[in-house]
């Protein structure tokens, strides 16, 4: 399998095999996996409720009646706290509609309609204010408590948001520098010589470390090379 990371333009092609627990994902796994893209793509002229009902009628299996599918949409609407804006148009940059945080929750609702076991989100907090971010993360946390596995990428989580994560994965140059409890990340890096010169948000420190913008750049480069050697 090729090294993870971005493929630079003009640098040839890579091939490999995508595995989950050393096995190729089956169609059943794909059906139980939801993916929320970074950018929300929705019909601006539909209301929130119309959007979810329409999506439910299209995505749910034929074994369910139209009434049952609508019931699923209404249940998800309530679960994600969208009841207050259910009759408001989604809108866009030209049409007044729901807020950015609500729009992101509608995108999540799209995927929750299929009742996924695994929900993957790409930068779900981008462009949201701190209040909207906290509410969104709280909703994701409640979904996790109900048995869903939530995997999300974030670049600049606040300290409050960071502390809500069960596990944290730190990547640099496509390599894993750390995977474990968020509360133990700082202690781990301090034990191998990486510590901030002043108190700071753990997420900010880890981001600086991963991007090589801290004073530990050369040590970080050695650590990345070490992970490559170990593989």
N, C-alpha and C positions, 0 to 999 in steps of 0.2 A: 504494500500500500504506500503511495507517495506521501511525502511530508505534508502536513496540513499547512494552510496559509494561502496567500493570494497568488494567482498565476499572473506574472507580469506579461504585458503585451509584447509579442514578438519573441518570446523565449521558448517556443515549442509547445508541445502538448504533453500532458501527464495522463496516465491511465492507472486504474486501480480497482479495488473492490470495496464497496461500502458494507461494513459488517456491524451487527448489533450483538454483543456478547459472543463474538467470533462466529456468528451465523449470518447468512444473507437474510435481510428483512423479507418476511412473507407478505402476501396481500392482506392477510388478517392484521398484521402489525400496522400496515399503512392505513387500514380502515380505522384503527384505534389511535391514530396519531393526528393531532391537530397542529397546524402551523399558522402563526400570525405574523405577516410580513411587517417590515418597518413602516412602510407607507400604506395608509388606509385607502382602499379602492372601493367606493360605494356609490350608489345612485343618489345624487344630491336632492332630487325632487321627491324621493320617497320618505315617509316618516320612519322613525325608528321601528315602530311596530310592523309597518308594511315591509320594511327591509328584512326583518327576521322571519316573518311569516312566509314571504316569498322565497327566502333561502331555505326555510324548513321544507316547504312543498317540493323544492327541487332536489334537495340533498338526502332527505330521509327515505328509507326503503319503501317499496310499493306495498309491502305487507301492512303498513300503517295507513289508516284512513286519513282523509284530509282533516277531519276534526281532531284526530290524535296528533297529527303533525302541528296543527295550530296550537294545541295544548302544550306541546314541547316548547314551541317558540315563546309562549307566554310564561312558561316556567323559567326559561333561561333569562327572559327579560327581567323577571323579578329577582332572580339569583344575582344578577350583575348590577342591580340597583339602577335600572333604566326606566322604571315605571313613571317617574316624574316627567320624563321627556319622550315618552312613547308616541305621543301625537305630534311631535315636533319634527320638521323636515331635517334630514341629515345635513344638507347644505354643503357648501364648499367655499373657496375664497371669493366667489362672486355672489353666492346665495347665502343669506343669513340662516344659520341653523344651530345645531348643537355645539357644545364646546369641544375642544381638542381631546380632553380626557374622556368625555362621553363617546366621542367618535371612536377612540381606541377601544373602549369597552364594547362597542357595537362590533368591531372587528373580532374581538375575543368571543363575543356571543355567537358569531358565525360558526366558529369552530366548536364551541360548546354544544351546539345543536346535535352533533354526532356523538356526544358523550365520550370524548376521548380519554384513554388512560394516560396518555402522554401529551402534554401541551407545550410546544416550543414557540418562543416569542423572540423576534429579532428587534432589539432596541425599542421596546414598547414605551419607554418613557421619553423618547426624543421629542423635543418641542413642548413638553408639558411643564407647568409651573410646579413648585414643590408640593402644594396642597393636592393637586391632581395626581402627582406621582405617588404620594403617600397613600391616597385612597385606592389607586390602581394596585399597588403592591399589597395592600391589605386584602383586597378582593382575591388576588392570586394566592395569598397565604391561606385564605379561607377555603379555596378550591383544593389546595394541597392537604389541608386538614381533612377534607372529605375523601381522600384517597387518590387524588390526581397527582401525577408527577409533573412538576413545572420546571422547565429549563428555559432560562432567559439570558440574553446578553445585555449588559449595561456598561456604559463607559464612565459615567460620573454619578454614581449613587451617593446620596447624602449619608451621613453617619447613621441616621435613624433607619434609612432603608437598608443599608449594609447589614446592620445588626439583625434584620428580619430574615436573612438568608440562612438556611440550614447548612448548605455546603457552598463553597466558593472555588471556582477554577480560575487560576491566573495564567494567561497565555502571553508568550513573548516570541516573536519571530516564528509563529506557528507551533511553538513547543510549550508543553505544560511545565510551569514553574512551581505550581502548588495546586493541590486539590485536597480539600478537607473542610473542617468547620471554620466558618468565618471568624469566630472568636479566637481561634488558635493560629491564624495566619501571621499576625504580627510577631507572636512569640517564636514561630518557626524561623522567620527571616532574621530575627534578632539573634537566634542561636547560631546562624551561619554567617554573621557579620553584616547584615543589612538592617539598619535601624535609622529612623529619622532623627535629624539633629534637633528637632523641636516637636512638641505634641501636635498631631495633625490627624485628620480623618483617615482611618485605615484605608479606605477606598482610594483616596487621593494618593497616598503613599504607594500603594500597590500599582496604581496606574502609572505613576512616575517611574516606578521600578521596571514595569513591563515595557514601557516605551523608551527606556534608556535615557530619560531626561534628568535622572537624579545624579548625585555625585558618585554613585556606585556603578556607573555605566560599564567600566572595564571589568569589574567583578561580575556584573550581570552577564556580560558577554561570555565569560569563562563558565558561568553556571549553565547558560544555554548550550554551550559546546559540550559540557559534561553530560547533559541530558541526551544529547545526540550520541555520544560515545556509549552511554549505558544501553541505548536501544540497539 
